[in-house]
Amino acid sequence: MLPPVMALIISALVTAASLPVSRIISKRFGLEGVDIHKPEKPKIPKIGGLSLFTGITAGASAGLVLSGLYRDALALSLALTISAAIGLAEDFRELNPILKPFLVALAGLPIIMLGTYSPYPELPFIGKARLTILYPLLVLVGTAIVANAVNSIDVLNGSMALTSIASLSPLLSIGILYSKPDVVIISASMLASLAVFASQNFFPAKIFSGNVGSLSVGTAFAALAVIGGVEVVVLIALMPQIMNELHIILSMGGLRNAKNVVLRPVEVNGYSIKASVVRGAPITLVRLLTSLEPLTEKRVVYLLAYLCLYSGFLAFLTYALFMGGR
């Protein structure tokens, strides 16, 4: 168990050390975002996700190398670097919303080129499926979907960090119980890094993740799914995030730049959030959760985390009953 423990410790330490640096860089380049869900609308450093990128990359890579999984370590590092670069570019300047998914999909290329995948994914009830030709394309598509789904949930203080932690917990359990060292190492690294980051990002947030952070975390989920051979489990665990992204796209009539969306999904009254009643406003999980009554930002984030924890529990049951646990 030395590699997972080392991965966890290194991720936590590197993330903690990177957070102040991320804050300095944010202020140095004027990269601050307005916290629109607060009545005073404070400006918050918005590329704190650099610490997530460095923490997860350092911890997971070290753990994989200690386990002798050198190609996995290289593939993960390159994938995270690509997604972080795309996210950082968008934090400086908004990318074309149609082009963005194609760019994010490129983060899956290192996994394909280094061959750190099996084209025989395990499916519930069916067992091993043979997708030798189609699988590389699915890696690219899946990376774009998962990374953007995690990105879409990063709308409230701590929402991305807490929902990701909730989704990761059952994945770590699967890795431990069913002897999947790569799953354990990557999950432990992500959990440690996210936990440290959440201490500064949870309500009231002192730093935001930015696209650099949420895309890095989403890409790490995708890499975990492919490298660890738990594709279906990860998709089930991330179903709330994926459905949130799907609802946004469908309700907006396609991919749109968030800054160009006039109608907002929620209204803010003091420290309470209430669903917008305006026809045509984007449909999001936050809007659905606040449709019956106004809720505080912290309460909404907890509800999002509960949803992801429940989805993660279903993912664990799926694996235990119908897949590797048979």
C-alpha positions in Angstrom: 0.0 0.0 0.0 3.1 2.3 -0.1 2.4 3.7 -3.6 -1.2 4.9 -2.8 -0.1 6.4 0.5 2.7 8.2 -1.1 0.4 9.4 -3.9 -2.1 10.7 -1.4 0.6 12.5 0.7 2.4 14.0 -2.3 -0.9 15.2 -3.8 -2.0 16.9 -0.6 1.4 18.6 0.0 1.8 19.8 -3.6 -1.7 21.1 -3.7 -1.3 23.0 -0.4 2.0 24.5 -1.6 0.5 25.5 -5.0 -2.5 27.2 -3.7 -0.7 30.4 -2.6 1.2 30.5 -5.8 -2.1 30.1 -7.8 -3.5 33.1 -5.8 -0.5 35.2 -6.6 -0.6 34.4 -10.3 -4.3 35.1 -10.4 -3.8 38.6 -9.0 -0.7 39.3 -11.0 -2.6 38.7 -14.3 -5.9 40.1 -13.2 -7.6 36.7 -13.3 -10.3 37.3 -10.8 -13.9 36.2 -11.1 -17.0 37.8 -9.5 -18.8 35.7 -7.0 -22.3 36.4 -8.5 -24.1 34.4 -5.8 -23.1 36.9 -3.0 -24.9 40.2 -2.5 -21.6 42.1 -2.2 -20.3 40.5 -5.5 -16.7 40.0 -4.3 -13.8 39.4 -6.7 -12.1 36.1 -6.1 -8.8 34.7 -7.7 -10.0 32.3 -10.3 -7.2 30.0 -11.3 -6.7 28.1 -8.1 -7.3 25.0 -10.1 -3.6 25.2 -11.0 -3.0 23.6 -7.6 -5.4 20.7 -8.5 -3.5 20.1 -11.7 -0.1 20.1 -10.1 -1.2 18.1 -7.0 -3.0 15.4 -8.9 -0.3 15.1 -11.6 2.5 14.9 -9.0 0.9 12.5 -6.6 -0.7 10.1 -9.2 2.5 10.0 -11.3 4.7 9.3 -8.3 2.3 6.5 -7.2 2.1 4.9 -10.6 5.9 5.0 -11.1 6.4 3.4 -7.7 4.0 0.7 -8.8 6.0 0.1 -12.0 3.2 1.6 -14.2 5.5 3.9 -16.1 3.4 4.3 -19.2 0.2 4.9 -17.2 2.1 7.7 -15.3 3.3 9.3 -18.6 -0.1 9.1 -20.2 -1.9 10.6 -17.2 0.6 13.4 -16.9 0.4 14.3 -20.6 -3.4 14.1 -20.6 -3.7 16.4 -17.6 -1.2 18.8 -19.0 -3.2 19.2 -22.2 -6.5 19.7 -20.4 -4.9 22.2 -18.0 -3.4 24.2 -20.9 -6.8 24.4 -22.6 -8.5 25.4 -19.3 -5.9 28.0 -18.6 -6.3 29.4 -22.1 -10.0 29.7 -21.6 -9.5 31.4 -18.2 -7.5 34.1 -20.1 -9.9 34.3 -23.0 -13.2 32.5 -23.7 -12.9 29.8 -26.3 -15.3 29.0 -29.1 -18.0 26.8 -27.4 -18.2 24.5 -30.4 -14.4 24.2 -30.7 -13.8 23.6 -27.0 -15.1 20.0 -26.8 -12.8 19.0 -29.7 -9.8 20.6 -28.0 -10.6 18.9 -24.7 -10.9 15.6 -26.5 -7.2 15.9 -27.5 -6.4 15.2 -23.8 -7.3 11.6 -24.5 -4.6 11.2 -27.2 -1.7 10.3 -24.9 -3.8 7.4 -23.5 -4.4 6.2 -27.0 -0.9 6.7 -28.3 0.8 5.1 -25.3 -1.6 2.2 -25.4 -2.6 2.5 -21.8 -6.1 1.1 -22.4 -7.8 -2.2 -23.1 -10.3 -2.3 -26.0 -12.3 -4.9 -24.1 -14.4 -2.8 -21.6 -16.4 -4.7 -19.1 -20.2 -4.1 -19.4 -22.9 -5.0 -16.9 -24.7 -8.3 -17.7 -22.7 -8.7 -20.9 -19.1 -9.0 -19.7 -16.2 -8.1 -21.9 -17.1 -6.3 -25.1 -14.7 -6.2 -28.1 -14.3 -2.7 -29.4 -10.8 -2.8 -30.9 -11.6 -0.3 -33.7 -14.1 1.9 -32.0 -12.6 2.2 -28.6 -9.9 4.8 -29.3 -12.6 7.1 -30.7 -14.7 6.5 -27.6 -11.7 7.5 -25.4 -11.6 10.9 -27.2 -15.4 11.4 -27.0 -15.5 10.2 -23.4 -12.8 12.5 -22.3 -14.6 15.5 -23.8 -17.9 14.5 -22.2 -16.6 13.8 -18.8 -14.2 16.8 -18.6 -16.9 19.3 -19.7 -19.5 17.6 -17.4 -17.3 18.2 -14.4 -16.6 21.8 -15.7 -20.4 22.4 -15.9 -21.0 21.7 -12.2 -18.4 24.3 -11.1 -20.9 27.1 -10.5 -21.1 27.5 -6.7 -18.6 27.7 -3.9 -17.2 24.2 -3.5 -19.6 22.5 -5.9 -17.1 21.0 -8.2 -14.8 19.9 -5.4 -17.4 18.3 -3.1 -19.3 16.6 -6.0 -16.1 15.1 -7.3 -15.1 13.9 -3.8 -18.5 12.2 -3.5 -18.1 10.6 -6.9 -14.6 9.4 -6.2 -15.3 7.7 -2.8 -16.9 4.6 -4.2 -14.3 4.4 -7.0 -11.5 4.3 -4.4 -13.5 1.5 -2.6 -13.7 -0.5 -5.7 -10.0 -0.1 -6.3 -9.2 -1.3 -2.8 -11.7 -4.2 -2.6 -11.0 -5.6 -6.1 -7.2 -5.0 -6.2 -6.9 -2.3 -8.9 -3.7 -0.4 -8.0 -4.1 2.1 -10.8 -7.6 3.0 -9.7 -6.5 3.3 -6.0 -3.6 5.5 -6.8 -5.4 7.9 -9.1 -8.5 8.1 -6.9 -6.4 8.7 -3.7 -4.4 11.4 -5.4 -7.6 13.1 -6.6 -9.3 12.9 -3.3 -6.3 14.3 -1.4 -5.9 17.2 -3.8 -9.6 18.0 -3.9 -9.9 17.9 -0.1 -7.0 20.4 0.3 -8.5 22.6 -2.4 -12.0 22.5 -0.9 -10.7 24.0 2.3 -10.1 27.2 0.4 -12.9 26.8 -2.2 -15.9 25.9 0.0 -18.3 28.6 1.2 -17.3 31.4 1.4 -14.7 30.7 -1.3 -11.3 32.3 -1.0 -10.3 31.0 -4.4 -12.0 29.6 -7.5 -11.0 26.6 -9.5 -11.3 28.1 -12.9 -11.5 26.1 -16.1 -7.9 25.0 -15.5 -9.0 23.1 -12.4 -12.3 21.7 -13.4 -11.1 20.4 -16.8 -8.0 18.9 -15.1 -10.3 17.0 -12.6 -12.6 15.9 -15.4 -9.7 14.6 -17.5 -8.4 12.8 -14.4 -11.8 11.1 -14.1 -11.7 10.1 -17.7 -8.1 8.8 -17.4 -9.1 6.8 -14.3 -11.9 5.2 -16.2 -9.8 4.2 -19.2 -6.5 3.3 -17.5 -8.3 1.5 -14.7 -10.7 -0.3 -16.9 -13.8 1.0 -15.0 -15.4 3.0 -17.7 -19.0 2.1 -17.0 -18.6 2.6 -13.2 -17.1 6.1 -13.7 -19.9 7.1 -16.1 -22.5 6.0 -13.5 -20.7 7.7 -10.7 -20.7 11.0 -12.7 -24.2 10.7 -13.9 -25.4 13.9 -12.1 -22.6 16.0 -13.7 -23.2 14.4 -17.1 -27.0 15.0 -16.9 -26.4 18.6 -15.8 -24.3 19.2 -18.9 -26.8 17.5 -21.1 -29.7 19.6 -19.8 -27.8 22.8 -20.2 -27.0 22.0 -23.9 -30.5 20.9 -24.7 -32.2 23.8 -23.0 -29.9 26.3 -24.6 -30.4 24.8 -28.1 -26.8 23.7 -28.5 -23.3 24.7 -27.3 -23.3 28.4 -26.2 -20.8 30.7 -24.6 -21.9 31.2 -21.0 -21.1 35.0 -21.1 -23.5 35.4 -24.1 -26.5 33.8 -22.2 -28.8 36.6 -21.2 -31.3 34.5 -19.2 -29.8 33.0 -16.0 -31.0 29.7 -14.5 -31.3 31.1 -11.0 -32.0 34.4 -9.2 -30.1 35.6 -6.1 -31.8 37.3 -3.2 -29.4 38.1 -0.5 -27.7 34.8 0.3 -30.6 32.7 -1.1 -30.8 31.1 -4.5 -34.1 30.6 -6.3 -34.9 29.0 -9.6 -35.7 31.4 -12.4 -39.3 31.3 -13.6 -38.5 32.9 -16.9 -39.3 30.7 -19.8 -36.2 29.8 -21.8 -33.7 30.1 -19.0 -31.1 27.2 -19.0 -32.1 24.1 -17.1 -29.4 23.1 -14.6 -29.3 20.9 -11.5 -29.1 24.0 -9.4 -32.2 25.4 -11.0 -34.1 22.1 -10.4 -33.0 21.9 -6.8 -34.2 25.4 -6.0 -37.4 25.2 -8.0 -39.6 24.5 -4.9 -38.1 27.0 -2.5 -35.1 29.3 -2.1 -32.0 27.6 -0.7 -28.7 28.9 0.6 -25.7 28.3 -1.6 -24.2 26.0 1.0 -27.4 23.9 1.1 -27.5 23.6 -2.7 -23.9 22.4 -2.7 -24.6 19.8 0.0 -27.6 18.5 -2.1 -25.4 18.2 -5.2 -22.9 16.2 -3.2 -25.6 13.9 -1.9 -26.8 13.3 -5.4 -23.3 12.4 -6.5 -22.8 10.2 -3.4 -26.0 8.3 -4.3 -24.9 7.9 -7.9 -21.5 6.7 -6.7 -23.2 4.1 -4.5 -25.2 2.9 -7.5 -21.9 2.7 -9.4 -20.4 0.6 -6.6 -23.4 -1.8 -6.6 -23.2 -2.1 -10.4 -19.6 -3.2 -10.2 -20.0 -5.5 -7.2 -23.1 -7.3 -8.5 -22.8 -7.3 -12.3 -19.2 -6.8 -13.2 -15.8 -7.4 -11.5 -17.4 -8.4 -8.2 -19.0 -11.5 -9.7 
